Amino acid sequence: MVALLAGFKATLTFPGIAGIILTVGMAVDANVLIYERMREEIRLGKTARAVVEAGFEKANLTIIDANLTTLVAGLVLFQFGTGPVRGFAVTLSIGIFTTLFTALIISRLIFEYFYTRGVAKKLYV
């Protein structure tokens, strides 16, 4: 996220920092959704592989919906805002893209890496 902000030559102000903090909150929310869906699957007695697959599949739509809604709000703020509000909107929008990428792709790759390496044969609630 910081690299993308540097690429856009964005100046980090207090509203920009607020956008980053909100992005961190959205990232935590995405991971909580995934883990809760995985807990539901563990309670059903599924294997670790099935738990990871189902957890991500069931959480994807909710995560995408929440992030797209926030992205639309950020785009509206950028369109109609000035100065600090635009800075907030830029950091928020960049953060939403990085959060979606991280939650839906990188987190899944990490889970699959540990599963295929045999580190995680069983998941606990």
C-alpha positions as CSV (number, residue, x, y, z in Angstrom):
1,M,0.0,0.0,0.0
2,V,2.8,2.4,0.9
3,A,4.5,1.6,-2.5
4,L,1.4,2.4,-4.4
5,L,1.0,5.7,-2.5
6,A,4.6,6.5,-3.3
7,G,3.9,5.7,-7.0
8,F,1.0,8.2,-7.0
9,K,3.2,10.7,-5.2
10,A,0.6,11.1,-2.5
11,T,1.5,13.1,0.6
12,L,0.6,11.4,3.8
13,T,-1.6,13.7,5.9
14,F,-3.8,13.0,8.9
15,P,-6.8,12.2,6.6
16,G,-4.5,9.9,4.7
17,I,-3.5,8.1,7.9
18,A,-7.2,7.8,8.8
19,G,-7.7,6.1,5.4
20,I,-4.9,3.7,6.2
21,I,-6.4,2.9,9.6
22,L,-9.8,2.3,8.1
23,T,-8.2,0.0,5.6
24,V,-6.6,-2.0,8.4
25,G,-10.0,-2.3,9.9
26,M,-11.4,-3.6,6.7
27,A,-8.6,-6.1,6.4
28,V,-9.2,-7.4,9.9
29,D,-12.9,-7.7,9.1
30,A,-12.1,-9.8,6.0
31,N,-9.9,-12.2,7.9
32,V,-12.5,-12.5,10.7
33,L,-15.1,-13.4,8.2
34,I,-12.9,-16.1,6.6
35,Y,-12.0,-17.6,10.0
36,E,-15.6,-17.7,11.2
37,R,-16.6,-19.5,8.0
38,M,-13.7,-21.9,8.6
39,R,-14.9,-22.5,12.2
40,E,-18.3,-23.4,10.9
41,E,-16.8,-26.0,8.6
42,I,-14.6,-27.4,11.3
43,R,-17.7,-28.0,13.5
44,L,-19.1,-30.0,10.6
45,G,-16.1,-32.3,10.8
46,K,-14.6,-31.6,7.4
47,T,-10.9,-32.1,6.5
48,A,-8.4,-29.3,6.7
49,R,-8.4,-28.9,2.9
50,A,-12.2,-28.8,2.7
51,V,-12.3,-26.3,5.6
52,V,-10.0,-23.9,3.9
53,E,-11.8,-24.2,0.5
54,A,-15.2,-23.8,2.0
55,G,-14.2,-21.0,4.3
56,F,-12.8,-18.9,1.5
57,E,-15.6,-19.7,-0.9
58,K,-18.3,-18.7,1.6
59,A,-16.6,-15.5,2.7
60,N,-15.7,-14.2,-0.8
61,L,-19.0,-12.7,-1.6
62,T,-19.4,-10.9,1.7
63,I,-15.8,-9.6,1.6
64,I,-16.2,-8.3,-2.0
65,D,-19.5,-6.7,-1.2
66,A,-18.2,-4.8,1.8
67,N,-15.1,-3.7,0.0
68,L,-16.9,-2.6,-3.1
69,T,-19.4,-0.6,-1.0
70,T,-16.5,1.2,0.7
71,L,-14.7,1.7,-2.6
72,V,-17.8,3.4,-4.1
73,A,-17.9,5.7,-1.0
74,G,-14.2,6.5,-1.5
75,L,-14.8,7.3,-5.2
76,V,-17.7,9.6,-4.3
77,L,-15.5,11.4,-1.7
78,F,-12.8,11.8,-4.3
79,Q,-15.1,13.1,-6.9
80,F,-16.9,15.7,-4.7
81,G,-14.3,16.3,-1.9
82,T,-11.4,18.8,-1.9
83,G,-8.0,18.7,-0.3
84,P,-7.9,16.5,2.8
85,V,-11.0,14.6,1.8
86,R,-9.5,13.6,-1.5
87,G,-6.4,12.4,0.4
88,F,-8.5,10.3,2.6
89,A,-10.3,8.9,-0.5
90,V,-7.1,8.1,-2.3
91,T,-5.6,6.2,0.6
92,L,-8.9,4.4,1.3
93,S,-9.3,3.4,-2.4
94,I,-5.7,2.1,-2.6
95,G,-6.2,0.3,0.7
96,I,-9.4,-1.4,-0.5
97,F,-7.6,-2.8,-3.5
98,T,-4.7,-4.1,-1.5
99,T,-7.0,-5.5,1.1
100,L,-9.0,-7.4,-1.4
101,F,-5.9,-8.8,-3.0
102,T,-4.4,-9.8,0.3
103,A,-7.5,-11.3,1.8
104,L,-8.7,-13.3,-1.2
105,I,-5.4,-14.3,-2.8
106,I,-2.4,-14.0,-0.4
107,S,-4.2,-15.4,2.7
108,R,-5.5,-18.4,0.7
109,L,-2.0,-19.0,-0.7
110,I,-0.5,-19.0,2.8
111,F,-3.2,-21.5,4.0
112,E,-2.6,-23.8,1.0
113,Y,1.2,-23.5,1.5
114,F,1.0,-24.8,5.0
115,Y,-1.5,-27.5,4.1
116,T,0.5,-28.8,1.2
117,R,3.8,-28.8,3.2
118,G,2.1,-30.9,5.9
119,V,2.5,-28.3,8.6
120,A,-1.2,-28.0,9.2
121,K,-2.9,-31.4,9.1
122,K,-5.7,-30.4,11.4
123,L,-7.3,-27.1,12.1
124,Y,-8.6,-26.2,15.6
125,V,-11.5,-23.9,16.5
